[in-house]
Amino acid sequence: MLPALSLPDREREYSPSSCIGGNYAPYLRAYADRSEAALAGLPFERDLAYGPGARQRLDLCVPAGAREVPVPLLVFIHGGYWQELSKDQSAFAGSDCLAAGWAFAAIGYTLAPGASLVNMALECRQALRWLHAQAAQRGVDPARIVVAGSSAGAHLAAMACLRDWQGDADLPAGLPAAAVLVSGVYDLAPLIGTSIDGPLALTPESAADASPLLQPLQGLPPAVVCWGEVETEEFKRQSRAFARAVARAGSPPPQVFEIPARNHFDVILGARHARFPAGRCHAALVERTSL
């Protein structure tokens, strides 16, 4: 059932650029520029295949010496409303992860209309399985694999955390160990009929199947749920609603916070400074994933 908001209201509320004057291109350039620098300057393994599809590839970077002392891994799933961007614009967090002693991976997945949202979620879950199976030989601690995502990537990261989801068999126990969910959409029904929905072709049934808020939430790992101050009320409401639902299900209550002065696009940028999400999330996850 669609929410009470009118279609024009939903168009505005689910258009993150409505809070910044409509032009989000500079942020996409920042993703690309910072990722290009990281890919050029760090020892990334590129285009590792976790499945047969053209976009079922990931990039992985592991600190030197990790095989002697296995390290945690942060797995990042990009946003773009499930229809733009790629792993190639997602490597910007790699340098911060390596500086903190973590490995980093950026996942690619098939975009709409080439895949349904359920199939995208299945691909991301398969990527996590692949990384878990490869962990020991690559110097990664399989018990400390953390999934993170921004916007559409937060939705897919949440789907990757599900247990007892009828769409897929459970991931190995303890995978992922924690999650960072930044500015996500967790109930997809409000997108039906909006301009965003064109390539997605959502129905009430397919939206429900791919909405983490409507799935079993027991057994989810510790999570950070956050968003930027300069975001629409619907994005903020969705994050709060998902965090409440996770806690009601008996899973560890997520750490929930708003990032001051950040919008939907730059909330994921910034280094390990405490005022930015990377810093806040890193501190939380070090505490939650230290074994």
C-alpha positions in Angstrom: 0.0 0.0 0.0 1.4 3.4 -1.0 2.0 6.0 1.7 -0.2 9.0 2.2 2.2 11.3 0.4 1.0 12.5 -3.0 3.0 11.7 -6.1 4.5 15.2 -6.4 5.5 15.0 -2.7 7.1 11.6 -3.3 8.9 12.9 -6.3 10.4 15.7 -4.2 11.1 13.6 -1.1 12.8 10.8 -2.9 14.9 13.1 -5.1 18.0 13.7 -2.8 19.2 16.6 -5.0 16.1 18.6 -4.1 17.9 19.6 -1.0 20.9 21.0 -2.8 19.4 22.8 -5.8 19.2 19.9 -8.1 22.9 19.6 -9.3 24.6 16.6 -7.9 27.1 16.2 -10.7 30.0 17.7 -8.7 29.7 15.0 -6.1 29.8 12.2 -8.8 33.0 13.8 -10.1 34.4 13.8 -6.6 33.6 10.1 -6.3 35.3 9.4 -9.6 38.4 11.6 -9.0 39.0 10.3 -5.5 38.5 6.7 -6.7 40.8 7.1 -9.6 43.5 8.4 -7.3 43.0 5.5 -4.9 43.0 2.9 -7.7 46.2 4.3 -9.1 48.0 4.6 -5.7 47.0 1.5 -3.9 47.6 -2.2 -4.6 44.1 -3.0 -5.8 43.3 -6.3 -7.5 40.8 -5.2 -10.1 37.8 -6.9 -11.7 37.8 -10.1 -9.6 34.9 -12.2 -10.8 32.4 -13.4 -8.1 29.9 -14.5 -10.8 29.5 -14.8 -14.5 27.7 -11.5 -15.2 29.6 -8.6 -16.8 29.1 -6.4 -13.7 29.6 -9.2 -11.2 33.1 -8.0 -10.4 34.8 -6.5 -7.4 38.0 -4.6 -6.6 40.0 -5.6 -3.5 42.8 -4.0 -1.7 44.6 -5.6 1.3 47.3 -4.0 3.4 50.8 -5.4 3.1 51.6 -8.0 5.7 47.9 -9.1 6.1 48.7 -12.7 5.4 50.8 -12.8 8.6 48.1 -11.1 10.7 44.6 -11.2 9.0 42.8 -7.9 8.9 39.2 -6.8 8.9 37.5 -6.1 5.5 35.1 -3.2 4.7 33.0 -4.1 1.7 31.4 -1.1 0.0 28.2 -1.2 -2.2 27.7 1.9 -4.3 24.5 4.0 -4.7 23.0 5.6 -7.8 19.4 4.6 -7.3 20.2 1.1 -8.6 20.7 2.5 -12.1 23.9 4.5 -12.3 27.5 4.5 -10.9 29.7 1.5 -10.5 32.5 0.0 -8.4 34.9 2.2 -10.4 33.6 5.3 -8.6 33.6 3.5 -5.3 37.3 3.1 -4.3 37.6 6.5 -2.6 37.4 4.9 0.9 40.2 2.5 0.2 43.0 4.8 1.4 41.3 5.5 4.7 40.7 1.8 5.3 44.3 0.8 4.6 45.5 3.6 6.8 43.4 2.1 9.6 44.7 -1.4 8.9 41.6 -2.6 7.2 41.2 -4.2 3.8 38.7 -2.7 1.4 36.5 -4.1 -1.4 34.1 -2.3 -3.8 31.3 -4.4 -5.3 29.9 -4.1 -8.7 26.4 -5.4 -9.5 24.0 -5.4 -12.5 22.1 -2.2 -12.8 18.4 -1.6 -13.7 16.8 -2.4 -16.1 19.2 -5.3 -16.5 18.3 -6.8 -13.2 15.5 -6.6 -10.6 16.2 -5.3 -7.1 15.9 -8.8 -5.7 18.5 -10.0 -8.2 20.8 -7.1 -7.3 20.6 -8.2 -3.7 21.4 -11.8 -4.6 24.5 -10.6 -6.5 25.7 -8.6 -3.5 25.1 -11.6 -1.2 27.1 -13.8 -3.7 29.9 -11.2 -3.6 30.1 -11.5 0.2 30.1 -15.3 -0.1 33.0 -15.1 -2.5 35.0 -12.8 -0.3 34.3 -15.0 2.7 35.6 -18.0 0.8 38.6 -16.2 -0.4 39.4 -14.4 2.9 42.0 -16.7 4.4 44.2 -16.9 1.4 44.1 -13.1 0.9 44.9 -12.1 4.4 41.4 -11.2 5.5 39.8 -12.3 8.7 36.6 -14.0 7.7 35.0 -13.2 11.1 35.5 -9.5 10.6 33.9 -8.7 7.2 31.8 -5.6 7.4 29.3 -4.5 4.7 28.7 -0.8 4.0 26.6 1.1 1.5 25.3 4.5 0.6 21.8 5.3 -0.7 20.8 2.4 -3.0 23.9 0.7 -1.7 22.6 1.0 1.9 19.5 -0.8 0.8 21.5 -3.6 -0.8 23.8 -3.8 2.2 20.7 -4.2 4.4 19.5 -7.0 2.1 22.9 -8.7 2.4 22.4 -8.8 6.2 19.1 -10.7 6.1 18.6 -14.1 7.7 15.7 -16.4 6.9 15.0 -14.4 3.7 12.9 -16.5 1.4 14.7 -15.1 -1.6 18.1 -16.7 -0.7 19.8 -19.2 1.5 21.5 -17.6 4.6 25.1 -16.4 4.3 27.7 -18.2 6.4 27.3 -17.7 10.2 28.7 -14.3 11.2 28.8 -12.9 7.7 28.6 -10.0 7.7 30.0 -9.2 11.1 28.5 -5.6 11.1 26.9 -3.1 8.7 27.2 0.6 7.9 24.0 1.8 6.3 24.1 5.4 5.1 21.1 7.3 3.8 19.2 4.2 2.6 15.7 3.4 1.4 14.4 0.4 3.3 10.7 0.4 2.2 10.4 0.7 -1.6 6.7 1.2 -1.9 6.9 5.1 -2.0 9.0 4.8 -5.2 6.2 3.2 -7.2 5.0 5.5 -10.0 7.8 8.1 -9.5 10.3 9.0 -12.2 12.9 6.9 -10.3 10.7 3.8 -10.9 11.0 3.8 -14.7 13.9 1.4 -15.0 12.9 -0.5 -11.8 9.3 -1.3 -12.9 8.2 -1.9 -9.3 4.9 -3.4 -8.4 3.5 -3.6 -4.9 4.6 -7.2 -4.8 8.1 -6.8 -6.1 8.6 -3.7 -3.9 7.7 -5.7 -0.9 10.0 -8.6 -1.8 12.9 -6.2 -2.1 12.2 -4.1 1.0 14.4 -5.0 3.9 12.0 -3.2 6.3 9.4 -5.8 5.4 11.6 -8.9 5.7 12.6 -10.9 8.8 15.0 -8.8 10.8 16.0 -11.3 13.5 19.7 -12.1 13.5 20.9 -9.0 11.9 24.5 -8.0 12.9 25.4 -4.9 14.8 24.8 -1.9 12.5 25.3 1.8 12.1 22.4 3.6 10.5 23.1 7.2 9.6 22.2 10.0 7.2 23.1 13.7 6.5 21.5 16.7 8.0 20.7 18.2 4.6 18.4 15.4 3.4 14.7 15.1 2.8 12.4 14.1 5.7 11.5 10.8 3.9 15.2 9.7 3.8 15.5 10.5 7.5 12.2 8.8 8.3 13.2 5.6 6.4 16.4 5.3 8.4 14.8 5.8 11.7 12.0 3.4 10.9 14.5 0.7 9.8 16.6 1.1 13.0 13.5 0.8 15.1 12.3 -2.3 13.3 15.7 -4.0 13.7 15.6 -3.3 17.5 12.0 -4.5 17.8 13.0 -7.8 16.0 15.5 -8.5 18.8 18.7 -7.8 16.8 21.3 -5.5 18.3 19.9 -2.0 18.3 21.7 0.0 15.6 23.8 3.1 16.4 21.7 5.9 14.9 22.9 9.4 14.1 22.7 12.3 11.8 25.8 13.9 10.3 25.7 17.7 10.7 26.0 19.9 7.6 26.2 16.9 5.2 23.9 16.1 2.3 22.9 12.8 0.6 25.9 12.9 -1.7 28.8 14.1 0.4 27.7 12.3 3.6 29.8 9.3 2.4 32.8 11.5 1.6 35.3 12.8 4.1 38.3 11.0 5.7 38.6 9.5 9.1 37.8 12.7 11.0 35.3 12.2 13.8 32.7 14.6 12.3 32.4 12.5 9.2 30.6 9.2 8.8 33.8 7.2 8.0 35.3 8.3 11.3 32.2 7.7 13.4 31.5 4.4 11.7 35.0 3.2 11.9 35.2 3.9 15.7 31.9 2.0 16.2 32.9 -1.0 14.0 36.4 -1.3 15.6 34.6 -1.7 18.9 32.0 -4.1 17.5 34.3 -6.3 15.4 37.3 -6.6 17.7 37.6 -10.3 18.5 
